[in-house]
């Protein structure tokens, strides 16, 4: 009984964490790792 209960609790927590991570809105955004370059103003 205890083995089944501990397996259900631990797997339930893992599934809950995965569900919460997958429902995050920032997973759908691709952020460009390089910062935008400044435009060349033509000054030497």
HUZI-V566949 format. One record per residue. N is the residue number from 1. RES is the residue in one small letter. PSI is psi as a letter, one per 40 degrees, with the letter a starting at -180 (* if undefined). Layout:
n=N res=RES psi=PSI
n=N res=RES psi=PSI
This chain:
n=1 res=x psi=d
n=2 res=x psi=d
n=3 res=x psi=d
n=4 res=x psi=d
n=5 res=x psi=d
n=6 res=x psi=d
n=7 res=x psi=d
n=8 res=x psi=d
n=9 res=x psi=d
n=10 res=x psi=d
n=11 res=x psi=d
n=12 res=x psi=d
n=13 res=x psi=d
n=14 res=x psi=d
n=15 res=x psi=d
n=16 res=x psi=d
n=17 res=x psi=d
n=18 res=x psi=d
n=19 res=x psi=d
n=20 res=x psi=d
n=21 res=x psi=d
n=22 res=x psi=e
n=23 res=x psi=e
n=24 res=x psi=h
n=25 res=x psi=d
n=26 res=x psi=e
n=27 res=x psi=d
n=28 res=x psi=e
n=29 res=x psi=h
n=30 res=x psi=h
n=31 res=x psi=h
n=32 res=x psi=h
n=33 res=x psi=d
n=34 res=x psi=h
n=35 res=x psi=i
n=36 res=x psi=h
n=37 res=x psi=i
n=38 res=x psi=i
n=39 res=x psi=i
n=40 res=x psi=h
n=41 res=x psi=e
n=42 res=x psi=e
n=43 res=x psi=h
n=44 res=x psi=*
